[in-house]
Amino acid sequence: MSTVTLVPAAYRCPDHDNVEVVTARVHERVAREAAVYADLTRSTFRVSVTCPGRRGDEATAHTRVCEGTWQRALQHAS
């Protein structure tokens, strides 16, 4: 069994401090991409995700493009 690791592991919107939400959305998109390309052990990615903007202000939500590299990390059963 393996998991997909993103490099770098955290992604943020430069306009808002939404590291956790943006990172989770990037991980979700990249995991889907990695499933499609199951024969690859690593690859670059460029995904578009929605930043929710400022808390409580939906009008500030916008799309961010995040880039990076993913690689499969083998998990050993203990």
RANORLIN-V444949 format. One record per residue. N is the residue number from 0. RES is the residue in three letters. SS is DSSP state (2 for helix, 1 for strand, 0 for the rest). PHI is phi in radians with two decimals (none if undefined). D_FIRST is the distance of its C-alpha to the first C-alpha in whole Angstrom. Layout:
BEGIN
{{N,RES,SS,PHI,D_FIRST} {N,RES,SS,PHI,D_FIRST}}
END
This chain:
BEGIN
{{0,MET,0,none,0} {1,SER,1,-2.41,4} {2,THR,1,-2.15,7} {3,VAL,1,-1.71,10} {4,THR,1,-1.93,13} {5,LEU,1,-1.65,17} {6,VAL,1,-2.19,19} {7,PRO,0,-1.22,22} {8,ALA,0,-1.44,20} {9,ALA,0,-2.09,23} {10,TYR,0,-2.25,25} {11,ARG,0,-2.34,29} {12,CYS,0,-1.54,32} {13,PRO,0,-1.20,35} {14,ASP,0,-1.60,37} {15,HIS,0,-2.43,36} {16,ASP,0,-1.61,34} {17,ASN,0,-2.05,31} {18,VAL,2,-1.02,28} {19,GLU,2,-1.13,25} {20,VAL,2,-1.18,26} {21,VAL,2,-1.12,26} {22,THR,2,-1.07,23} {23,ALA,2,-1.08,21} {24,ARG,2,-1.20,22} {25,VAL,2,-1.12,21} {26,HIS,2,-1.02,18} {27,GLU,2,-1.08,18} {28,ARG,2,-1.11,20} {29,VAL,2,-1.20,17} {30,ALA,2,-1.07,14} {31,ARG,2,-1.13,16} {32,GLU,2,-1.09,17} {33,ALA,2,-1.14,14} {34,ALA,2,-1.15,13} {35,VAL,2,-1.17,16} {36,TYR,0,-1.79,15} {37,ALA,0,-1.11,12} {38,ASP,0,-1.40,14} {39,LEU,0,-1.57,14} {40,THR,0,-1.71,13} {41,ARG,1,-2.82,15} {42,SER,1,-2.91,18} {43,THR,1,-1.51,21} {44,PHE,1,-2.50,22} {45,ARG,1,-2.51,25} {46,VAL,1,-2.15,25} {47,SER,1,-1.84,28} {48,VAL,1,-2.28,27} {49,THR,1,-1.64,30} {50,CYS,1,-1.56,31} {51,PRO,0,-1.26,33} {52,GLY,0,1.35,36} {53,ARG,0,-1.30,38} {54,ARG,0,-0.98,37} {55,GLY,0,1.44,40} {56,ASP,0,-2.25,41} {57,GLU,2,-1.08,39} {58,ALA,2,-1.15,41} {59,THR,2,-1.60,40} {60,ALA,0,-1.13,36} {61,HIS,1,-2.78,35} {62,THR,1,-1.64,33} {63,ARG,1,-2.14,31} {64,VAL,1,-1.81,29} {65,CYS,1,-2.06,27} {66,GLU,1,-2.20,25} {67,GLY,1,2.96,23} {68,THR,1,-2.26,20} {69,TRP,1,-2.08,16} {70,GLN,1,-2.55,13} {71,ARG,1,-1.46,10} {72,ALA,1,-1.98,9} {73,LEU,1,-1.24,6} {74,GLN,0,-1.89,6} {75,HIS,0,-1.65,8} {76,ALA,0,-1.24,9} {77,SER,0,-1.66,12}}
END
